[in-house]
Amino acid sequence: MASTKPAAGGALPVLSFPKVGGGSLTVGGQRDRWTLFIVYRGKHCGRCKKYLNALEGMKSGWENAGFDIVVVSADSEEKARADITEFGWSFDIGHGLTEAQMNELGVYISDPLSAAETDRRFAEPGIFCVRPDGTNQIVAISNGPAARPDLAELLDGMIFTIQNDRPARGMVTS
């Protein structure tokens, strides 16, 4: 199944994932708040850990700006729980992102380079800032771990966007 890249200003698909510790997490659709939705590569990715550690340090800033935070990977619950335990992340983390869901989100998908890396296909990074109406304000997908938005710059830009009721950009198609 080929993926379709998400449209700025378009609706984020409504997707649910199992939540580490029980229950589920859902993104997309109507919400009371904005959503910062991060798709990360998984436990095997050192750059992801660095990125999510930075997010942990900025968590209150995102929440104070009106965002709920949802983070997900294709990892098993055991792998995701191990990272939470090691790094003390306090935001909600989902696991078990399926390949079909990766395609719905339009993120890039990679095969592991070896069994030592991971035991399944995984999503490359995706960052979505989603309006309360379920539409994408920001879509940042990457085909590798080294290219992601700076979280401080993104937060500053989103605060400006919210305060000034700015529309999604990049919606012109030729």
Protein Blocks (a to p, Z undefined) as FASTA:
>chain_A
ZZddddehiacdddddddehiajddeejjdfbdcdddddfbjklmklmmmmmmmmmmmmm
mmmnopacddddfbdfklmmmmmmmnopabdcdehiafklmmmnopacdddfbfklpmcd
cdddddddddfkopafbdcddfbfklccdfklmmmmmmmmmmnopacehkacZZ
